[in-house]
Amino acid sequence: MKVVVSDSMNPGALEKVKETGAEIVYKPDSLEDAVSDAEVLVVRSATKVTEGLVSGAPSLKAVIRGGVGLDNIDQEACKKRGIEVANTPGASTNAVAELALSLILATSRNVQKAHFTMKQGSWEKKALAGYEVKGKTLGLVGCGRIGSLLAEKAAALGMNVLGFNPPPRHESTTITYVESLDELFWDSDIISLHVPLSPSTENLLNAEAFSKMKEGAVVINTSRGPVINEDALYDACSSGRVGAAALDVFWEEPYKGKLLELENVFFTPHLGASTAEAQIRIGEEIAAKIRSLM
């Protein structure tokens, strides 16, 4: 079986894929040429799997996304061709949940600002006073694997956790489900997004949504950039309606947009699954899927 791995992959994860015994073509110069006789295409978030790409791959049996989101894959085009689309949903769950929690804590204590002001020779102790997360209300938009795990971690720190998720819902002893986003916006001190990108979630946080939040609420996004309207977030952070935002995902990557101008918006460069442990798990799940196709 010929397997094309089009995007960069952790060496340990790639080794797991090679252990399947398949012929592995890694980061080919011409993806179109490489997939023309391939049976499996493995992608991360960079490769766009278009109708044109799959139409030139008559032997393709499966497209495997090393990660969770499938918005870079034309699933309808794959379905028409009988090409299976799979992902590795469990591999990065803990890594993303931990990053979201890290962003919550770093934002609450101004860790990023403190670091850079000290590097610049300043000692801004009074100006950088923060707040404790214990007793604060965390609102989760999306309570699947990642949201539910973040809820457990947040509850262990003494946070109250609200969740908005259409049924069916994960049973949880840590999440109090609300019936509307408006209720979650109004009652949450911190709002964390854990939804896939779809027509119904694109621009989910827009000017109207921000207007319904508590004054000074904090927004965390480790899901997909377009879930938040960039212009609306800029205005909300500039005005103080949103006290701070921490973003790991963006509308275009690498991100060079206007939010970089704002002191109350913090950034990480799409690090959600960037742990050694998560990368190995991704490799293991991809390898298992390849073996199932042999």
C-alpha positions as CSV (number, residue, x, y, z in Angstrom):
1,M,0.0,0.0,0.0
2,K,1.3,3.5,-0.9
3,V,0.7,6.1,1.7
4,V,1.4,9.8,1.1
5,V,2.0,12.0,4.2
6,S,1.8,15.5,2.8
7,D,2.4,17.6,5.9
8,S,5.1,17.8,8.6
9,M,4.8,15.0,11.2
10,N,6.6,14.5,14.5
11,P,9.5,11.9,13.9
12,G,8.1,9.6,16.5
13,A,4.6,9.7,15.0
14,L,6.1,9.2,11.5
15,E,8.0,6.1,12.8
16,K,4.7,4.6,14.0
17,V,3.3,5.1,10.5
18,K,6.3,3.5,8.9
19,E,5.9,0.5,11.2
20,T,2.8,-0.5,9.2
21,G,5.1,-1.7,6.4
22,A,3.4,0.5,3.9
23,E,5.3,2.4,1.3
24,I,5.6,5.9,2.8
25,V,6.1,9.0,0.7
26,Y,6.8,11.9,3.0
27,K,6.2,15.6,2.0
28,P,6.4,15.0,-1.8
29,D,7.5,17.9,-4.0
30,S,4.4,17.4,-6.1
31,L,1.4,16.3,-4.1
32,E,-0.7,15.8,-7.2
33,D,1.9,13.4,-8.7
34,A,2.3,11.5,-5.4
35,V,-1.4,10.8,-4.9
36,S,-2.0,9.8,-8.5
37,D,-1.3,6.1,-7.5
38,A,-1.7,6.3,-3.7
39,E,-4.2,4.5,-1.7
40,V,-4.0,6.6,1.5
41,L,-3.4,10.3,2.0
42,V,-2.4,11.5,5.5
43,V,-2.7,15.3,6.1
44,R,-2.5,17.6,9.1
45,S,-4.0,21.1,8.9
46,A,-1.9,22.6,6.1
47,T,-2.9,20.5,3.1
48,K,-6.2,21.4,1.5
49,V,-7.8,18.2,0.1
50,T,-9.9,19.6,-2.8
51,E,-12.1,18.0,-5.3
52,G,-9.4,18.5,-7.9
53,L,-6.9,16.7,-5.8
54,V,-9.0,13.6,-5.2
55,S,-10.2,13.5,-8.8
56,G,-6.6,12.9,-9.8
57,A,-6.2,10.0,-7.4
58,P,-8.2,7.0,-8.8
59,S,-6.7,4.5,-6.3
60,L,-7.3,6.6,-3.2
61,K,-9.2,4.7,-0.5
62,A,-8.9,7.0,2.5
63,V,-7.9,10.5,3.6
64,I,-6.7,10.5,7.2
65,R,-6.5,13.8,9.1
66,G,-3.8,13.7,11.9
67,G,-5.9,15.8,14.3
68,V,-9.6,16.5,14.9
69,G,-10.9,19.2,12.5
70,L,-11.9,18.1,9.0
71,D,-12.6,21.6,7.6
72,N,-9.5,21.4,5.3
73,I,-11.0,18.3,3.5
74,D,-13.7,18.4,0.9
75,Q,-15.7,15.7,2.5
76,E,-18.5,15.8,-0.1
77,A,-16.0,15.3,-3.0
78,C,-14.5,12.3,-1.1
79,K,-17.9,10.8,-0.4
80,K,-18.8,11.0,-4.2
81,R,-15.6,9.1,-5.0
82,G,-16.1,6.5,-2.2
83,I,-13.1,7.8,-0.3
84,E,-13.2,7.3,3.5
85,V,-12.4,10.3,5.6
86,A,-11.0,9.7,9.1
87,N,-9.4,11.6,11.8
88,T,-7.6,11.0,15.1
89,P,-10.2,12.4,17.6
90,G,-8.8,11.0,20.8
91,A,-5.1,11.7,20.3
92,S,-4.9,15.4,21.0
93,T,-7.8,15.7,23.5
94,N,-5.7,16.1,26.6
95,A,-3.1,18.3,24.9
96,V,-5.8,20.8,23.7
97,A,-7.6,20.8,27.1
98,E,-4.4,21.5,28.9
99,L,-3.5,24.3,26.5
100,A,-6.9,25.9,27.0
101,L,-6.4,25.7,30.8
102,S,-2.9,27.1,30.4
103,L,-4.3,30.1,28.5
104,I,-7.0,30.6,31.2
105,L,-4.4,30.7,33.9
106,A,-1.8,32.7,32.0
107,T,-4.4,35.3,31.1
108,S,-5.7,35.6,34.7
109,R,-2.2,36.3,36.0
110,N,-0.9,38.4,33.1
111,V,1.9,35.9,32.6
112,Q,2.7,37.0,29.0
113,K,2.8,40.7,29.9
114,A,4.9,40.0,33.0
115,H,7.5,38.0,31.0
116,F,7.9,40.6,28.2
117,T,8.0,43.7,30.5
118,M,10.7,42.0,32.6
119,K,12.7,41.2,29.4
120,Q,12.5,44.9,28.6
121,G,13.9,45.8,32.0
122,S,10.6,46.8,33.7
123,W,9.2,45.7,37.1
124,E,5.5,46.2,36.8
125,K,4.3,44.4,39.9
126,K,1.3,46.6,40.7
127,A,0.2,47.1,37.1
128,L,0.1,43.3,36.5
129,A,-2.1,42.3,39.4
130,G,-4.5,39.5,38.2
131,Y,-7.3,37.5,39.6
132,E,-7.8,33.9,40.9
133,V,-9.8,31.5,38.8
134,K,-11.3,29.7,41.9
135,G,-14.9,30.7,42.1
136,K,-15.1,32.0,38.6
137,T,-17.5,30.7,36.1
138,L,-16.2,29.0,33.0
139,G,-18.6,28.8,30.0
140,L,-17.9,26.0,27.5
141,V,-19.2,26.4,24.0
142,G,-19.0,22.8,22.9
143,C,-18.8,20.0,25.5
144,G,-17.4,17.1,23.5
145,R,-14.2,15.3,24.3
146,I,-12.0,18.4,24.8
147,G,-14.7,20.6,26.4
148,S,-15.6,17.8,28.9
149,L,-12.0,17.2,29.8
150,L,-11.4,20.9,30.3
151,A,-14.4,21.0,32.6
152,E,-12.9,18.3,34.8
153,K,-9.6,20.2,35.1
154,A,-11.3,23.5,35.7
155,A,-13.6,22.1,38.4
156,A,-10.5,20.7,40.1
157,L,-9.3,24.3,40.5
158,G,-12.6,25.3,42.0
159,M,-14.2,26.8,39.0
160,N,-18.0,26.7,38.2
161,V,-18.5,25.2,34.8
162,L,-21.4,26.0,32.5
163,G,-21.8,24.2,29.1
164,F,-23.8,24.8,26.0
165,N,-24.0,21.7,23.7
166,P,-26.9,20.5,21.6
167,P,-28.2,17.0,22.7
168,P,-27.0,14.3,22.9
169,R,-24.7,15.5,25.7
170,H,-22.0,13.8,27.6
171,E,-23.1,13.0,31.1
172,S,-21.0,15.1,33.5
173,T,-20.8,15.8,37.2
174,T,-18.8,18.9,36.5
175,I,-20.8,20.7,33.8
176,T,-24.1,22.5,34.4
177,Y,-25.8,22.6,31.0
178,V,-27.6,25.7,29.9
179,E,-30.3,25.9,27.1
180,S,-29.0,28.9,25.3
181,L,-25.8,30.7,24.4
182,D,-27.3,33.9,25.7
183,E,-27.5,32.4,29.1
184,L,-23.9,31.1,28.9
185,F,-22.6,34.5,27.7
186,W,-24.4,36.4,30.5
187,D,-23.3,34.2,33.3
188,S,-19.7,33.3,32.4
189,D,-16.5,35.1,33.5
190,I,-14.4,33.1,31.0
191,I,-15.7,31.6,27.7
192,S,-13.8,28.8,26.0
193,L,-14.7,27.6,22.5
194,H,-14.6,23.9,21.6
195,V,-16.7,23.5,18.4
196,P,-15.8,22.3,14.9
197,L,-15.9,24.8,12.0
198,S,-19.1,24.6,10.0
199,P,-21.7,27.0,8.5
200,S,-23.5,27.1,11.8
201,T,-20.4,27.9,13.9
202,E,-18.6,30.3,11.5
203,N,-18.7,33.8,13.1
204,L,-20.5,32.3,16.1
205,L,-18.9,35.0,18.3
206,N,-19.9,38.2,16.5
207,A,-20.8,41.7,17.6
208,E,-24.2,40.6,18.9
209,A,-22.7,37.8,20.9
210,F,-20.0,40.0,22.5
211,S,-22.7,42.6,23.5
212,K,-24.4,39.8,25.6
213,M,-21.3,38.9,27.6
214,K,-20.4,40.2,31.0
215,E,-18.4,43.4,30.9
216,G,-14.7,42.3,30.9
217,A,-15.3,38.6,30.1
218,V,-12.3,36.6,28.8
219,V,-12.5,34.6,25.6
220,I,-10.3,31.6,24.9
221,N,-10.2,29.9,21.4
222,T,-8.5,26.6,20.8
223,S,-11.0,25.4,18.2
224,R,-11.0,27.1,14.8
225,G,-10.2,30.8,14.0
226,P,-13.3,31.6,11.9
227,V,-15.6,30.7,14.8
228,I,-14.9,34.2,16.0
229,N,-15.6,37.3,13.8
230,E,-12.2,39.0,13.8
231,D,-13.5,42.6,13.4
232,A,-16.0,42.1,16.2
233,L,-13.4,40.7,18.5
234,Y,-11.1,43.6,17.7
235,D,-13.8,46.1,18.6
236,A,-14.9,44.2,21.7
237,C,-11.3,44.0,23.0
238,S,-10.6,47.6,22.1
239,S,-13.7,48.9,24.0
240,G,-13.2,46.7,27.1
241,R,-16.4,44.8,26.5
242,V,-14.1,41.7,26.3
243,G,-11.4,42.1,29.0
244,A,-8.9,39.8,27.3
245,A,-8.7,37.1,24.6
246,A,-6.3,34.2,24.2
247,L,-6.1,32.6,20.8
248,D,-4.4,29.5,19.5
249,V,-6.2,29.3,16.1
250,F,-6.6,32.0,13.5
251,W,-8.4,33.0,10.3
252,E,-5.2,32.7,8.3
253,E,-2.0,31.0,9.6
254,P,0.6,32.3,10.2
255,Y,-1.5,35.1,11.6
256,K,-0.4,38.7,10.9
257,G,-3.7,40.5,11.5
258,K,-4.7,43.6,13.4
259,L,-5.4,41.8,16.7
260,L,-1.6,41.8,17.2
261,E,-1.9,45.5,17.9
262,L,-3.9,45.0,21.1
263,E,-2.3,44.5,24.5
264,N,-5.2,42.5,25.9
265,V,-5.1,39.8,23.2
266,F,-2.6,36.9,23.7
267,F,-1.4,34.4,21.1
268,T,0.0,30.9,20.7
269,P,0.9,29.6,17.2
270,H,-1.6,26.7,16.9
271,L,0.0,24.7,19.6
272,G,-3.1,22.7,20.6
273,A,-1.7,19.2,19.7
274,S,1.9,20.2,20.0
275,T,3.0,17.9,22.7
276,A,5.3,14.9,22.4
277,E,2.6,12.6,23.9
278,A,-0.2,13.8,21.6
279,Q,2.0,13.5,18.5
280,I,2.9,9.9,19.3
281,R,-0.8,9.1,19.9
282,I,-1.7,10.7,16.5
283,G,0.9,8.4,14.8
284,E,-0.5,5.4,16.6
285,E,-4.1,6.2,15.5
286,I,-3.1,6.8,11.9
287,A,-1.1,3.6,11.8
288,A,-4.1,1.6,13.2
289,K,-6.3,3.1,10.5
290,I,-3.8,2.2,7.7
291,R,-3.5,-1.4,9.0
292,S,-7.3,-1.6,8.9
293,L,-7.2,-0.8,5.2
294,M,-4.5,-3.3,4.3
